[in-house]
């Protein structure tokens, strides 16, 4: 009998998927379920080499990260699930460690994520739930000019001792273990967080509201590259999807006043970004005028009109590389 099920969502993940699957196949007591979310590179060719060990489903359309995770969990048979990104490679014993922590009161757990130099990904692997203050620090560019501000430091858990296991708000979705009954009680991941961003934060928050504990386990180690699919999104897509899903999260978990203040903050933040673009403070890969047009569109859609479900942003992005994670 399997100890649990690992569920992976791949989208144009050819650079990482084989290393991840090779490590997972060494865990003989774990079931592996993989959803290919309409990859356009050679991901499908690479994963078919593991078909005798991995249960593979290929989607014709990208269902988004939340939709594909829900799909994979329904196909899996384990009572313990580890949702894993293709660029998160488990080290020996990591899966067993996470599974051993989950019990009748602990519904989810995350481990230590190491970058390619072997350093902990501080500020990413564990975070507290977003507050209005922490969100405003991000949208108003305060985090760019003063990264160590107290609101950002608290949100990114820079005050924690990562050498010790402890209860936390939100482990990174790149390597998140959870009990199936906790997932069912929460209703799975919210697929309206499309195609990516804040679906894992929302899921953990709903688990906490249901009185499930969420813990961090430093003994469960994963090598994590990070952002391998998000980096394929265009500049325009990243702006629209991130702000749409940020506002969706605040509409679900914060009051109307907080949402209004956040929308005002987004408007001012877009003005600051436009001024920065005019001054040439943009990456070389991002052209000045298209960036300003994107900032204006984000202001109109999310600050002035208010956030629509993320899928409604797709007509704005027609002709771009939309529907990628």
TORLUM-574637 format. One line per 3 residues: number of its first residue (from 1); for each residue z, y, x of C-alpha. Coordinates in steps of 0.5 Angstrom, whole numbers, plus 2048, in hexadecimal, padded with zeros to 3 digits. Layout:
BEGIN
NUM	Z:Y:X | ...
END
This chain:
BEGIN
1	800:800:800 | 7FE:807:803 | 803:80C:805
4	7FF:811:801 | 7F9:815:801 | 7F5:81A:805
7	7F1:81E:801 | 7EB:822:805 | 7E7:828:803
10	7E1:829:807 | 7DC:82E:807 | 7D7:82F:80D
13	7DC:82C:811 | 7D8:828:816 | 7DB:82B:81C
16	7E2:829:81A | 7E2:823:815 | 7E1:81D:81A
19	7E7:81F:81E | 7EB:81F:818 | 7E8:819:815
22	7E9:815:81C | 7F0:817:81C | 7F1:815:815
25	7EE:80E:815 | 7F3:80C:81A | 7F8:80D:815
28	7F7:806:812 | 7FC:807:80C | 7F9:80D:809
31	7F4:80E:804 | 7EE:813:806 | 7EB:817:800
34	7E5:81C:802 | 7E2:821:7FE | 7DB:824:801
37	7DB:82A:7FD | 7D3:82B:7FE | 7D2:82C:805
40	7CC:82E:808 | 7CD:82C:80F | 7CD:825:812
43	7D4:824:80F | 7D2:81F:80A | 7CE:81B:810
46	7D4:81B:814 | 7D9:819:80F | 7D5:813:80D
49	7D7:80F:813 | 7DE:80F:811 | 7DC:80C:80A
52	7DF:805:80B | 7E6:809:80C | 7E5:80F:808
55	7E4:810:800 | 7DE:815:800 | 7DC:819:7FA
58	7D6:81E:7FB | 7D6:824:7F6 | 7CF:827:7F5
61	7D3:82E:7F4 | 7D9:831:7F7 | 7DF:831:7F3
64	7E3:835:7F7 | 7E9:833:7FB | 7EE:832:7F5
67	7E9:82E:7F1 | 7E7:829:7F6 | 7EE:828:7F8
70	7F0:827:7F1 | 7EA:822:7F0 | 7EC:81E:7F7
73	7F3:81E:7F4 | 7F0:81A:7EE | 7EC:815:7F2
76	7F2:814:7F6 | 7F7:80E:7F5 | 7FD:811:7F9
79	804:813:7F6 | 804:818:7FC | 7FE:81C:7FE
82	7FC:820:804 | 7F7:825:803 | 7F4:827:80A
85	7EE:82B:80C | 7E9:828:811 | 7EB:82C:817
88	7F2:82A:816 | 7F3:824:81A | 7FA:820:819
91	7FD:81E:820 | 801:817:820 | 806:816:81A
94	805:81D:817 | 803:81A:810 | 809:815:810
97	80D:81B:812 | 80B:81F:80C | 80B:819:807
100	812:817:809 | 815:81E:807 | 812:81E:800
103	817:81C:7FB | 81A:81D:7F4 | 81B:824:7F6
106	816:826:7FB | 80F:826:7F8 | 80B:829:7FE
109	80C:82A:806 | 808:82C:80B | 808:82B:813
112	807:82F:819 | 800:832:81B | 7FE:832:822
115	7F8:836:824 | 7F2:834:829 | 7F7:836:82F
118	7FD:832:82C | 801:838:82A | 804:839:823
121	800:83D:81E | 806:841:81C | 804:846:816
124	800:841:813 | 803:83A:813 | 809:83C:80E
127	809:843:80A | 80E:845:805 | 80B:847:7FE
130	807:84E:7FE | 80A:854:7FB | 807:85A:7F9
133	80A:85D:7FF | 807:858:804 | 800:858:800
136	800:860:800 | 801:860:808 | 7FB:85B:808
139	7F6:85F:804 | 7F8:866:807 | 7F7:864:80E
142	7FE:865:810 | 7FE:85E:813 | 7F8:860:817
145	7FC:866:81A | 803:863:81A | 803:85B:81A
148	80A:85B:81B | 80C:85F:815 | 812:85B:811
151	80E:85A:80B | 809:856:80F | 80E:853:813
154	812:850:80E | 80C:84E:80A | 809:84A:810
157	810:847:811 | 810:84A:818 | 818:849:818
160	818:842:817 | 81A:83D:81C | 814:838:81C
163	817:833:820 | 81C:831:81A | 81A:82E:813
166	81C:832:80E | 81A:834:806 | 814:839:806
169	810:83C:801 | 809:83B:803 | 806:836:808
172	7FF:837:80A | 7FA:833:806 | 7F7:831:80C
175	7FC:82B:80C | 800:82B:806 | 803:824:803
178	806:824:7FC | 808:81F:7F7 | 803:81D:7F2
181	808:81E:7EC | 80A:825:7EF | 802:826:7EF
184	801:823:7E8 | 807:827:7E5 | 804:82E:7E8
187	7FE:82C:7E5 | 7FA:82C:7EC | 7F7:831:7F0
190	7F4:837:7EB | 7ED:837:7EC | 7EC:83E:7EA
193	7EE:840:7F1 | 7E6:83F:7F3 | 7E4:83D:7F8
196	7EA:83E:7FD | 7F0:842:7FE | 7F7:842:7FB
199	7F6:83C:7F7 | 7FB:838:7FC | 800:83E:7FB
202	800:83E:7F3 | 801:836:7F3 | 807:837:7F8
205	80A:83C:7F4 | 809:838:7ED | 80C:832:7F1
208	812:837:7F2 | 812:839:7EB | 813:832:7E9
211	819:831:7EE | 815:82D:7F3 | 818:82E:7FA
214	812:830:7FF | 814:82E:807 | 811:82F:80E
217	811:829:812 | 810:82B:81A | 810:824:81C
220	809:823:818 | 804:826:81D | 7FD:828:81B
223	7F7:82B:820 | 7F4:830:81C | 7EE:835:81D
226	7EE:839:817 | 7E9:83D:813 | 7E3:838:814
229	7E0:839:80D | 7E3:840:80C | 7E0:842:812
232	7D9:840:80F | 7DA:845:809 | 7D6:84C:809
235	7DA:852:80A | 7D9:854:803 | 7DB:84D:800
238	7E2:84E:804 | 7E3:854:801 | 7E2:852:7FA
241	7E5:84C:7FA | 7EB:84E:7FE | 7ED:854:7F9
244	7EB:850:7F3 | 7F0:84B:7F4 | 7F5:84F:7F7
247	7F5:853:7F0 | 7F5:84C:7EC | 7FB:84A:7F0
250	7FF:850:7EE | 7FD:850:7E7 | 800:849:7E7
253	806:84A:7EA | 808:852:7EA | 808:857:7E5
256	803:85C:7E2 | 806:862:7E6 | 805:85E:7ED
259	7FE:85C:7EB | 7FD:864:7E9 | 800:866:7F0
262	7FC:861:7F4 | 7F5:863:7F1 | 7F7:86A:7F3
265	7F9:867:7FA | 7F2:864:7FA | 7EE:86A:7F8
268	7F2:86E:7FE | 7F1:868:803 | 7E9:868:801
271	7E9:870:803 | 7EC:86F:809 | 7E8:869:80B
274	7E2:86D:809 | 7E4:873:80E | 7E5:86E:813
277	7DE:86B:812 | 7DB:872:813 | 7DF:873:819
280	7DC:86C:81C | 7E2:868:81C | 7DF:862:819
283	7DD:85B:81D | 7D6:85B:820 | 7D4:856:81B
286	7D5:85B:815 | 7D1:860:814 | 7D4:867:812
289	7D0:869:80B | 7D0:862:808 | 7D8:862:80A
292	7D9:868:806 | 7D5:866:800 | 7D9:860:800
295	7DF:864:800 | 7DD:868:7FA | 7DB:862:7F6
298	7E2:85F:7F7 | 7E5:865:7F5 | 7E1:866:7EF
301	7E2:85E:7ED | 7E9:85D:7EF | 7ED:864:7F0
304	7EA:867:7EA | 7E7:862:7E5 | 7EC:85D:7E7
307	7EB:856:7E9 | 7E7:851:7E6 | 7E7:84A:7E7
310	7E4:849:7EE | 7DE:845:7EB | 7DC:84B:7E8
313	7DB:84E:7EF | 7D5:84A:7F0 | 7D0:84E:7ED
316	7D2:854:7F2 | 7D1:84F:7F8 | 7CA:84C:7F5
319	7C5:84B:7FB | 7CB:84A:800 | 7CF:843:802
322	7D3:843:7FC | 7D7:83D:7FA | 7D9:83B:801
325	7E0:83A:804
END
